């Protein structure tokens, strides 16, 4: 693949960075918390996998992440706003509809988009997020505190420490991420999920202790499919071969 170019556009008060590779039917990729388009989608081989399969792969940096605008007020990270950034990207590219795949926080944003603008979502793929989409609103506040801690040595909670280490590894703005944790703790109800009328695939690693059951979430959405990613935890499921094969099969078979 030739060098991937980062592009930018303005969506209201934020400037959003994205990549746009390949031809064919478009799929928009929405990364997880403390990640970015490169770490979540390029390095694990997703962009290469999708473009080789004849798809147009479009991936954005969520607000507060990667090369997009950093914000420090929690209210500016409400999940409705983050989902609307995806709609703004579709508008910017002149796309009436696209498949949308999100991982973890990106899956939450994707579900909110499918609820609010189902006509824009040809199908929704939720990776790394199961029933916690309904049962828990986003990441716990302990992660925000860990991101704000003066040093890693002061972070003792294992899950919070994991996200602090990951944020440092991606050279993230930790204060922007802390605001994101505090502002994006919204959930969808079982009734909300039942009203989503787009084809949906939900994939979670069998060792994922964060996402919750994909099968319980799929049971709430008419016609949704659930996939177990064998022996993978939350971080290692992202680029798994089983996950990729399931997504390619789903895209080939969906209406």
HELIX and SHEET records of a PDB file:
HELIX    1   1 UNK A   37  UNK A   37  1                                   1    
HELIX    2   2 UNK A   38  UNK A   42  3                                   5    
HELIX    3   3 UNK A   46  UNK A   52  1                                   7    
HELIX    4   4 UNK A   74  UNK A   77  5                                   4    
HELIX    5   5 UNK A   79  UNK A   92  1                                  14    
HELIX    6   6 UNK A  105  UNK A  116  1                                  12    
HELIX    7   7 UNK A  118  UNK A  120  5                                   3    
HELIX    8   8 UNK A  132  UNK A  135  1                                   4    
HELIX    9   9 UNK A  141  UNK A  148  1                                   8    
HELIX   10  10 UNK A  152  UNK A  154  5                                   3    
HELIX   11  11 UNK A  158  UNK A  169  1                                  12    
HELIX   12  12 UNK A  174  UNK A  183  1                                  10    
HELIX   13  13 UNK A  190  UNK A  194  1                                   5    
HELIX   14  14 UNK A  214  UNK A  218  1                                   5    
HELIX   15  15 UNK A  241  UNK A  253  1                                  13    
SHEET    1   A 8 UNK A   7  UNK A  11  0                                        
SHEET    2   A 8 UNK A  14  UNK A  21 -1                                        
SHEET    3   A 8 UNK A  55  UNK A  60 -1                                        
SHEET    4   A 8 UNK A  25  UNK A  30  1                                        
SHEET    5   A 8 UNK A  98  UNK A 103  1                                        
SHEET    6   A 8 UNK A 121  UNK A 127  1                                        
SHEET    7   A 8 UNK A 199  UNK A 205  1                                        
SHEET    8   A 8 UNK A 225  UNK A 229  1                                        
END                                                                             
